């Protein structure tokens, strides 16, 4: 299971498991705008900690409800906003997040007050957020790294831990459609589905439970779509007015980038969402083009094939900037 860990990694899985064994109270925190892997990873370890008789709380960076497509995971209803947490934990666990800038002020306060802290993640970063860190960017999901820790902690891991880890893996591999669906990912999936849960239910919740508003948003996204002359990238956006017209929530925009990504010949897809004072940008690659390079250049981050950033620009300015950056990105070629 050990792969190409980053220079920020300073602990083994067993060392991390030992720190956890010695602790009594824990706060688990993921990143802002959590996805299936973020929530699944937190809850997988949370169930293991509860099974061991530990005090554990999963916190959310923002005080907003989880999207319906993620709240199906057992234990999701127990998650609370970081600002509502009271107390000082023995251990702060940063899961699926490597840097302070992605966990918000309230969670940073919890981190600073904790006796010790641990990062388990698969996002590359030039900084270390916690005392102990295991960061493997080759891992298809953070959840299968967490699962390795769960197995070290529990002789018989709870089925809920397996279910949530599997949900995280399915989410970050796009249902095993993305480039990160490697042999390690499939071996992990094969092991996880031996537990007593229905794997099809995970796919149903993640990919077959879209709201009507989300489906309706595809219309303006397609209408706005821009494809470069070579057909190698597609860019689109939805405005505040688009969301209001169909009474959509932010989470309803998440599937839209797959509309762009599904186009034949497209190497890079870029989907933007206008907010009151910023524009959120999602990037996906279908080949070896590293979209995280572009995201980091503009203050964001992510993986080679999936990254994101925030632009503090009007939507027109954001569109112009991203078209310029995408032109440069696809001209370099995936091998660069």
C-alpha positions in Angstrom: 0.0 0.0 0.0 2.9 2.4 0.6 3.6 4.5 -2.5 5.2 7.8 -3.4 4.7 9.8 -0.2 5.6 13.5 -0.3 8.6 15.1 1.5 6.0 16.5 4.0 5.3 12.9 5.2 7.1 12.3 8.5 5.3 9.3 9.9 4.3 5.8 8.9 0.8 4.5 9.1 1.7 2.4 12.2 3.2 5.5 13.9 0.0 7.4 13.2 -2.1 4.5 14.5 0.0 4.5 17.7 -0.7 8.2 18.3 -4.4 7.5 17.9 -4.3 4.6 20.3 -2.8 6.8 23.0 -5.4 9.6 22.5 -8.8 9.8 24.2 -10.6 12.6 22.4 -10.5 13.5 18.7 -11.7 16.1 16.2 -11.7 15.1 12.6 -11.9 17.8 10.0 -11.9 17.8 6.2 -11.6 20.6 3.6 -14.0 23.4 2.7 -16.6 22.3 0.1 -16.4 18.6 1.1 -16.8 15.9 -1.5 -17.5 12.2 -1.1 -13.9 11.3 -0.3 -13.6 14.0 2.3 -16.8 13.0 4.1 -16.3 9.3 3.6 -12.7 9.5 5.0 -13.7 11.4 8.1 -16.6 9.1 8.9 -14.7 5.9 8.2 -12.2 6.8 10.8 -14.9 8.2 13.1 -16.7 4.9 13.2 -13.5 3.1 14.1 -12.7 5.6 16.9 -16.2 5.1 18.3 -15.8 1.4 18.2 -12.7 1.7 20.2 -14.5 3.8 22.9 -12.9 7.1 22.0 -14.6 10.5 22.1 -14.7 11.7 18.5 -16.4 14.6 16.6 -16.4 15.2 12.9 -16.5 18.9 12.1 -17.4 20.8 8.9 -15.5 23.9 7.9 -18.7 25.9 7.1 -22.0 26.0 8.8 -24.0 24.7 5.8 -25.9 21.5 5.5 -24.3 18.6 3.7 -25.5 18.1 0.1 -28.2 15.3 -0.1 -25.8 13.3 -2.2 -23.4 13.0 0.7 -25.6 12.8 3.7 -26.5 9.2 3.1 -23.3 8.0 4.8 -23.9 6.6 8.3 -22.8 9.2 10.9 -23.2 12.2 8.6 -26.0 13.4 10.8 -23.6 13.7 13.7 -21.2 16.1 11.9 -21.2 19.7 13.3 -19.8 23.0 12.1 -16.3 23.6 13.5 -17.5 26.9 15.1 -20.0 24.9 17.3 -17.3 22.6 18.7 -16.5 23.2 22.4 -13.5 21.7 24.1 -9.9 20.9 23.5 -9.2 17.5 21.9 -6.2 15.3 22.5 -5.8 14.9 18.8 -6.8 16.9 15.7 -7.1 14.8 12.6 -6.9 16.7 9.2 -8.4 14.2 6.7 -8.2 14.8 3.0 -6.7 18.2 3.6 -3.0 19.2 3.9 -3.0 23.0 4.6 -4.6 25.4 7.1 -6.0 27.6 4.3 -8.5 24.9 3.5 -10.0 24.3 7.0 -11.1 27.8 8.0 -10.6 29.9 11.1 -12.7 27.9 13.5 -11.0 24.6 12.7 -7.6 26.2 12.9 -8.4 27.2 16.4 -9.2 23.6 17.3 -6.0 22.5 15.6 -4.0 25.0 17.6 -5.5 23.9 20.9 -5.1 20.2 20.3 -2.3 18.4 22.2 -1.2 16.8 18.9 -2.3 16.7 15.3 -2.3 14.3 12.3 -2.7 14.7 8.6 -3.8 11.8 6.4 -4.2 12.9 2.8 -3.4 12.5 -0.9 -3.0 16.1 -1.9 0.5 17.4 -2.6 1.5 20.5 -0.7 4.7 22.4 0.1 3.8 22.8 3.7 2.9 20.5 6.7 -0.2 21.4 8.7 0.1 18.9 11.5 2.7 17.3 13.8 2.4 13.9 12.1 1.7 13.6 8.4 1.1 10.8 5.9 0.5 12.2 2.4 0.4 10.0 -0.7 -0.6 11.8 -3.9 -0.5 8.5 -5.8 -3.5 7.2 -3.7 -6.8 7.2 -5.6 -8.6 8.5 -2.5 -7.8 9.6 1.0 -10.4 7.1 2.2 -8.2 4.1 1.3 -5.3 5.6 3.2 -7.7 6.0 6.2 -8.8 2.5 5.7 -5.3 1.2 6.2 -5.2 3.1 9.6 -8.6 1.7 10.5 -7.3 -1.8 10.0 -4.3 -1.1 12.2 -6.6 0.2 14.9 -9.4 -2.4 14.7 -9.0 -6.2 14.5 -12.6 -6.3 13.2 -13.3 -2.9 11.6 -16.9 -1.7 11.7 -18.9 -2.3 8.5 -19.7 1.5 8.6 -16.0 2.2 8.3 -15.8 0.0 5.2 -18.9 1.5 3.7 -17.7 5.1 4.1 -14.3 4.3 2.9 -15.8 2.7 -0.2 -18.0 5.7 -0.8 -14.9 8.0 -0.7 -13.1 5.8 -3.2 -16.1 5.6 -5.6 -16.4 9.4 -5.3 -12.8 10.3 -6.1 -12.5 7.8 -8.9 -15.7 8.9 -10.5 -17.2 5.5 -10.2 -13.8 4.0 -11.3 -13.9 6.1 -14.5 -11.0 8.4 -13.8 -7.2 8.0 -14.4 -6.6 7.3 -10.7 -8.5 4.0 -11.0 -5.4 1.9 -10.7 -4.7 -1.6 -9.4 -4.4 -0.4 -5.8 -7.8 1.3 -6.0 -9.4 -1.9 -7.4 -7.7 -4.1 -4.8 -9.0 -1.8 -2.0 -12.5 -1.8 -3.6 -12.4 -5.6 -3.7 -11.5 -5.8 0.0 -14.1 -3.2 1.1 -17.0 -4.9 -0.7 -16.5 -8.1 1.3 -18.1 -6.2 4.2 -21.9 -6.5 4.6 -23.2 -3.5 2.6 -24.6 -2.9 -0.8 -22.0 -1.4 -3.1 -24.7 -0.4 -5.7 -26.3 1.8 -3.1 -23.2 4.0 -3.0 -23.3 4.5 -6.8 -27.0 5.2 -6.6 -26.6 7.9 -4.0 -23.6 9.5 -5.7 -24.6 9.4 -9.3 -28.3 8.7 -9.5 -29.8 11.1 -7.0 -29.5 14.5 -8.8 -32.1 17.1 -8.0 -34.4 18.5 -10.6 -32.6 21.8 -10.3 -29.3 20.2 -11.0 -30.6 18.7 -14.2 -32.2 22.0 -15.3 -28.8 23.8 -14.7 -27.3 21.7 -17.5 -29.3 23.9 -20.0 -27.5 27.2 -19.3 -24.2 25.4 -18.8 -24.5 23.9 -22.4 -25.7 27.3 -23.8 -22.6 29.1 -22.3 -20.1 26.4 -23.3 -17.0 27.5 -25.2 -14.8 25.0 -27.0 -11.5 26.0 -28.4 -10.8 25.6 -32.2 -8.8 22.4 -31.7 -11.5 20.9 -29.5 -9.1 20.1 -26.7 -10.8 22.0 -23.9 -14.3 23.1 -23.0 -15.2 25.9 -20.6 -18.6 26.9 -19.2 -20.2 28.7 -16.3 -23.4 29.3 -14.4 -24.4 32.7 -13.1 -26.2 33.6 -9.9 -29.2 34.3 -12.1 -29.0 30.8 -13.6 -29.1 29.3 -10.1 -31.9 31.5 -9.0 -34.0 30.7 -12.1 -34.2 27.0 -11.2 -34.0 27.5 -7.4 -30.7 25.6 -7.3 -28.2 25.2 -4.4 -24.4 25.3 -4.8 -24.2 21.6 -4.6 -26.5 21.3 -7.7 -23.6 22.5 -9.8 -21.3 19.7 -8.9 -22.3 17.3 -11.8 -22.1 20.0 -14.5 -18.4 19.6 -15.2 -19.0 16.0 -16.2 -21.2 17.3 -19.1 -18.1 19.0 -20.4 -15.7 16.2 -19.6 -17.9 13.7 -21.5 -17.3 15.4 -24.9 -15.1 13.4 -27.3 -11.7 14.8 -27.9 -11.8 17.1 -24.9 -8.6 17.0 -22.8 -9.5 19.5 -20.1 -12.9 20.6 -18.8 -13.4 23.9 -16.9 -16.7 24.7 -15.1 -17.2 28.0 -13.2 -19.8 29.1 -10.7 -20.5 32.7 -10.0 -21.0 33.8 -6.4 -21.7 37.2 -4.9 -18.0 38.3 -4.7 -16.1 35.5 -6.3 -16.1 32.8 -9.0 -15.4 29.1 -8.1 -13.6 27.2 -10.8 -13.4 23.4 -11.2 -10.9 21.8 -13.5 -10.8 18.2 -14.8 -8.3 16.4 -17.2 -9.0 13.4 -19.3 -5.4 12.7 -20.2 -2.1 13.3 -18.4 -2.5 17.1 -18.5 -1.8 18.4 -15.0 -4.6 20.8 -14.2 -3.3 21.3 -10.6 -0.4 23.3 -12.1 -2.9 25.9 -13.4 -4.9 25.8 -10.2 -1.9 26.4 -8.0 -0.7 29.3 -10.2 -4.0 31.0 -9.4 -4.0 30.2 -5.7 -5.9 26.9 -5.8 -4.8 23.3 -5.6 -5.8 19.7 -6.2 -4.6 16.7 -8.2 -3.2 16.2 -11.6 -6.6 15.3 -13.0 -8.9 17.2 -10.7 -8.3 20.7 -9.2 -10.0 23.9 -8.2 -9.5 27.5 -7.4 -11.4 30.7 -6.5 -11.1 33.9 -8.5 -12.0 37.3 -6.9 -13.2 38.7 -10.3 -16.4 39.5 -12.0 -17.7 36.5 -14.1 -16.6 38.2 -17.4 -13.1 38.7 -16.1 -12.9 35.2 -14.8 -14.0 33.8 -18.2 -11.4 35.8 -20.0 -8.6 34.8 -17.6 -9.5 31.1 -17.7 -9.7 31.1 -21.5 -6.2 32.6 -21.7 -4.8 30.1 -19.1 -6.5 27.1 -20.7 -5.1 28.0 -24.1 -1.6 28.0 -22.6 -2.2 24.8 -20.7 -3.3 22.7 -23.6 -0.6 24.0 -25.9 2.1 22.7 -23.5 1.0 19.1 -24.0 0.4 16.5 -21.2 4.0 15.3 -21.3 5.2 18.8 -20.1 
